[in-house]
């Protein structure tokens, strides 16, 4: 179990000032693997806890809250809260396995310090992370337009599940109500949310993940992307799933996307990875209802790094030793930035402006 308190500053990064460079030409970018969308239907069966897999795996239910108060919450087995004035709280839970109680329908779970309860009527959740006066999250997620998954939800690394895969289901936008206690101060949790259910079988095979969660009162843009090592002989190279929500409805799900590290700096004092200092994202797909072309572009030079996480340092000793035998050095970088997503739908153009949570996860060095 690990704790972070107060306004402890993230270790300085980048070390040298970043001068914005021209964005890449979107048509020149090598996009993610071709993934034809045959179905987007998802049900409660797609968000049942499984806990049994053909190989080593992680299973995560992650809830993201962008509160109107300016607080940002990321909650799973780690609960992290970021305040508008750079306040930060983080606790990684290490409950005893005997306290992990699964409901009969495998949709809800209770544990020592948290509970996740599925609401069959709305398809949403009530989450409670009771970590005392330092941080308590008591929030209800009500989806604005349900869940989705792409086809069967699985992306295989090779030909069979035993060789590894990632399975996902998404709630790209939810209305959030409830309360957040942060540093002893209770505030309204009212805002927007996102929920991601992800299973990663043999996660040590993945080279890096890229994630975007942009939420406004009515709209949202999300991206979940993973890349495999170039010389690993994998069937998958880069799998990327995105979505845009417009006025509470999922307008499009996209699978021809890409995160581009326009500029990078070596963070030699912390992780040893080349970390992006300027990012460019592109999403490409078609609307669900009419089949019109959809294109989204977003670029930024990051200025608000909220966390750098040494994943192994967050884990209990035995789990840390186990993972270390497969993954040399997993590190996460997280930003919370003011962004503008430029959207084109058919002949219509508009912008979505708001706060985006951006995460880059490194599991192994690029070769």
C-alpha positions in Angstrom: 0.0 0.0 0.0 1.5 3.4 -1.0 0.5 6.9 -0.2 1.1 10.3 -1.7 0.0 13.4 0.1 -0.3 17.2 -0.3 1.2 19.3 -3.0 4.3 17.1 -3.5 5.6 18.1 -6.9 6.2 15.6 -9.6 9.9 15.3 -10.3 10.8 17.9 -12.9 10.1 16.9 -16.5 10.8 18.0 -19.1 14.2 19.4 -18.0 14.5 21.7 -21.0 11.8 24.0 -22.4 9.7 22.6 -25.3 9.3 24.7 -28.4 6.3 23.7 -30.4 7.1 22.0 -33.7 4.8 21.7 -36.7 2.2 18.9 -36.4 2.7 16.0 -38.7 0.6 15.8 -41.9 -2.2 13.5 -41.0 -2.2 11.8 -44.4 1.5 10.8 -43.8 0.9 9.0 -40.5 1.0 5.2 -40.4 -2.3 4.5 -38.7 -3.2 1.6 -36.4 -3.9 -1.9 -37.6 -6.9 -2.3 -39.9 -9.8 -3.4 -37.6 -13.1 -3.7 -39.4 -16.1 -3.0 -37.2 -18.8 -5.7 -37.6 -20.6 -5.1 -34.3 -20.5 -2.6 -31.4 -23.1 -4.3 -29.2 -22.2 -4.9 -25.6 -24.2 -6.2 -22.6 -23.7 -6.7 -18.9 -22.1 -10.0 -19.8 -19.1 -8.0 -21.1 -18.5 -6.4 -17.8 -18.6 -9.5 -15.6 -15.6 -10.2 -13.5 -13.9 -13.3 -14.8 -10.9 -13.9 -12.6 -9.9 -17.0 -14.5 -7.8 -16.9 -17.7 -5.7 -19.2 -19.9 -2.5 -17.4 -18.9 -1.1 -14.7 -16.6 -3.5 -11.8 -16.8 -4.7 -8.5 -15.2 -8.3 -7.5 -15.0 -9.2 -3.9 -14.3 -12.4 -2.0 -13.8 -11.4 1.7 -14.1 -13.6 4.7 -13.4 -12.7 8.2 -14.4 -14.4 11.3 -13.0 -14.0 14.8 -14.4 -15.8 16.8 -11.7 -17.2 20.2 -12.3 -15.3 21.3 -9.2 -12.0 20.8 -11.0 -11.1 17.5 -9.3 -10.1 14.6 -11.4 -10.5 11.0 -10.1 -9.1 7.7 -11.4 -10.3 4.7 -9.4 -9.5 1.0 -9.6 -7.3 -0.9 -7.2 -5.4 2.4 -7.2 -7.4 5.5 -6.2 -5.9 8.7 -7.4 -7.3 12.2 -7.0 -5.9 15.4 -8.6 -7.0 18.8 -7.4 -7.3 22.0 -9.5 -4.4 23.5 -7.5 -2.0 20.6 -8.1 -3.1 18.8 -4.9 -2.6 15.1 -5.2 -3.6 11.9 -3.4 -2.9 8.3 -4.3 -3.4 5.0 -2.5 -2.8 1.6 -4.0 -5.0 -1.0 -2.3 -3.7 -4.4 -1.3 -6.7 -6.1 0.1 -6.6 -9.7 1.4 -8.0 -12.1 -1.2 -10.4 -13.4 1.4 -12.1 -9.9 1.6 -12.7 -9.8 -2.2 -16.4 -10.7 -2.4 -18.0 -11.1 -5.8 -21.7 -11.0 -6.3 -23.6 -14.0 -7.7 -24.0 -12.4 -11.0 -20.3 -11.4 -11.1 -21.2 -7.8 -11.8 -20.4 -6.3 -8.4 -17.7 -6.6 -5.9 -17.0 -5.5 -2.3 -13.7 -5.4 -0.5 -12.1 -3.9 2.6 -12.0 -0.3 1.5 -14.1 -0.2 -1.7 -17.2 -1.5 -3.4 -18.3 -1.5 -7.0 -22.0 -2.1 -7.4 -23.6 -2.6 -10.8 -27.1 -1.2 -11.4 -29.1 -3.5 -13.6 -31.8 -0.9 -14.4 -29.4 1.8 -15.7 -26.4 -0.2 -16.7 -24.3 2.1 -14.5 -22.4 1.8 -11.2 -22.2 3.0 -7.7 -18.6 3.2 -6.6 -17.4 3.7 -3.0 -13.7 4.1 -2.1 -13.6 4.8 1.6 -10.1 5.8 2.4 -10.8 8.1 5.3 -10.7 11.8 5.6 -7.8 12.0 3.1 -9.9 10.7 0.3 -13.3 9.2 -0.1 -15.1 8.8 -3.4 -18.9 8.0 -3.3 -20.2 8.3 -6.8 -22.9 7.1 -9.1 -22.2 6.6 -12.8 -25.2 6.7 -15.2 -24.3 6.0 -18.8 -25.5 8.5 -21.4 -25.5 6.0 -24.2 -24.6 2.6 -22.8 -21.6 0.4 -23.4 -19.8 -0.6 -26.5 -17.2 -3.2 -27.6 -15.6 -3.7 -31.0 -16.7 -7.1 -32.4 -16.1 -9.7 -29.7 -14.0 -7.2 -27.7 -10.8 -9.1 -28.0 -7.5 -8.2 -29.8 -5.2 -11.2 -30.1 -1.5 -10.8 -30.2 -1.1 -13.9 -32.4 -3.6 -16.6 -33.5 -4.7 -18.0 -30.1 -5.8 -16.6 -26.8 -3.1 -18.6 -24.9 -0.5 -16.4 -26.8 -2.0 -13.3 -25.2 -4.8 -10.8 -25.9 -6.5 -7.6 -24.7 -10.2 -7.5 -24.1 -12.1 -4.3 -23.6 -15.5 -2.8 -23.1 -16.2 1.0 -22.8 -18.7 3.4 -21.3 -17.4 6.5 -23.1 -19.6 8.9 -21.2 -21.6 8.9 -18.0 -23.3 11.5 -15.8 -21.7 11.4 -12.3 -23.3 12.4 -9.0 -22.2 12.0 -5.5 -19.4 13.3 -3.3 -15.7 13.5 -3.1 -13.7 14.0 0.1 -10.2 15.3 -0.7 -7.8 16.3 2.0 -10.6 16.5 4.5 -12.8 18.7 2.4 -16.1 17.3 1.0 -17.2 18.5 -2.4 -19.8 17.6 -5.1 -18.8 14.9 -7.5 -21.2 16.2 -10.1 -19.6 16.0 -13.5 -18.7 13.6 -16.3 -17.4 10.1 -16.2 -15.9 7.3 -18.2 -15.7 3.6 -17.4 -13.2 1.1 -19.0 -13.2 -2.6 -18.4 -9.9 -4.2 -19.6 -8.4 -7.6 -19.4 -4.8 -8.0 -20.4 -3.6 -11.5 -20.9 0.2 -11.6 -21.0 0.4 -7.8 -20.6 4.2 -8.1 -20.5 4.2 -8.6 -24.3 2.9 -5.0 -25.0 5.4 -2.3 -25.5 3.3 0.8 -24.6 -0.2 2.1 -24.1 -1.7 5.5 -25.0 -4.9 6.7 -23.5 -7.0 9.9 -23.9 -10.2 10.8 -21.9 -11.6 14.2 -22.9 -14.9 15.1 -21.2 -17.2 18.1 -21.5 -20.7 18.6 -20.2 -22.3 17.0 -23.3 -19.4 15.7 -25.4 -16.5 13.3 -25.1 -13.5 11.9 -27.0 -11.6 8.8 -25.9 -8.7 6.7 -27.1 -7.4 3.3 -26.0 -4.3 2.2 -27.9 -1.6 -0.4 -27.5 1.6 -1.0 -29.5 3.6 -4.3 -29.7 7.3 -4.6 -30.2 8.3 -4.2 -33.8 10.6 -7.2 -33.9 8.4 -9.5 -31.8 6.7 -11.3 -34.8 3.3 -10.4 -33.4 0.1 -10.5 -35.6 -0.9 -7.2 -33.9 1.2 -4.1 -34.4 -0.8 -1.2 -33.1 -4.5 -1.6 -32.0 -6.4 1.6 -31.4 -10.0 2.1 -30.4 -11.5 5.5 -30.1 -15.0 7.1 -29.8 -16.7 10.4 -30.0 -19.8 11.3 -28.0 -21.8 14.3 -29.2 -24.7 15.6 -27.1 -24.7 12.5 -25.0 -24.9 10.0 -27.9 -22.0 7.9 -29.3 -21.6 9.5 -32.7 -18.8 7.2 -33.9 -16.4 4.5 -32.8 -13.1 4.6 -34.7 -10.3 2.0 -35.2 -8.0 3.8 -37.7 -6.2 6.1 -35.2 -2.7 6.9 -34.0 -0.9 8.7 -31.2 2.2 10.4 -32.5 5.1 11.5 -30.2 6.0 14.7 -32.1 8.8 15.5 -29.6 10.4 13.4 -26.9 12.8 13.9 -24.1 14.8 11.2 -22.2 13.7 11.1 -18.5 16.9 9.5 -17.4 16.5 10.4 -13.7 13.3 8.5 -13.3 12.3 5.9 -15.9 15.0 5.9 -18.5 12.3 6.2 -21.3 12.0 8.7 -24.1 8.8 10.5 -23.0 6.6 12.7 -25.2 6.7 16.4 -24.7 4.5 17.2 -27.8 1.7 15.0 -28.9 -0.5 14.6 -31.9 -3.6 12.4 -32.2 -5.7 11.4 -35.1 -9.0 9.4 -35.1 -10.6 8.2 -38.3 -13.9 6.3 -38.9 -17.5 6.6 -39.8 -20.7 7.6 -37.9 -22.8 4.8 -36.4 -26.1 5.9 -37.9 -25.3 7.4 -41.4 -21.9 6.1 -42.3 -20.4 9.6 -42.8 -16.7 10.1 -42.6 -15.4 11.2 -39.2 -12.0 12.7 -38.6 -10.7 14.1 -35.3 -7.3 15.8 -34.7 -5.8 17.0 -31.4 -2.4 18.4 -30.8 -0.7 19.7 -27.7 2.5 20.5 -25.9 2.0 19.2 -22.4 2.3 21.7 -19.6 0.5 20.0 -16.7 2.2 16.7 -15.7 0.2 15.4 -12.7 2.0 12.2 -12.1 4.9 9.9 -13.0 4.4 6.4 -11.6 6.9 3.6 -11.1 4.3 0.8 -11.3 6.4 -1.8 -9.5 6.9 0.6 -6.5 3.1 0.7 -6.2 2.6 -3.0 -5.8 2.9 -5.4 -2.9 6.3 -7.2 -2.7 5.3 -10.6 -3.9 3.4 -9.3 -6.9 6.2 -6.9 -7.7 8.7 -9.8 -7.8 6.4 -11.8 -10.0 5.9 -9.0 -12.5 9.6 -8.0 -12.5 10.4 -11.4 -13.9 8.4 -10.5 -17.1 8.6 -6.7 -17.4 11.8 -4.8 -16.8 10.4 -1.4 -15.9 6.8 -0.4 -16.3 6.2 3.4 -15.9 3.2 5.6 -16.4 3.1 9.3 -17.2 -0.2 11.3 -16.7 -1.2 14.8 -17.7 -4.4 16.8 -17.3 -4.5 19.4 -20.0 -6.7 22.0 -21.7 -7.2 20.7 -25.2 -9.1 21.3 -28.4 -10.3 18.4 -30.5 -11.0 19.5 -34.1 -13.8 17.3 -35.5 -15.0 16.8 -39.1 -18.2 14.9 -39.7 -19.0 14.8 -43.4 -19.0 18.4 -44.4 -19.5 19.7 -40.9 -16.7 21.0 -38.8 -16.7 21.8 -35.0 -14.5 21.8 -32.0 -14.7 20.1 -28.6 -12.8 22.1 -25.9 -12.2 20.8 -22.4 -9.9 19.1 -20.0 -8.3 15.8 -21.1 -6.6 13.2 -19.0 -3.7 11.8 -21.1 -1.7 8.8 -20.1 1.4 7.2 -21.7 2.4 3.8 -20.3 5.8 2.3 -21.1 6.4 -1.4 -20.5 9.6 -1.9 -22.4 12.1 0.1 -24.4 11.7 0.6 -28.1 14.2 -1.1 -30.3 
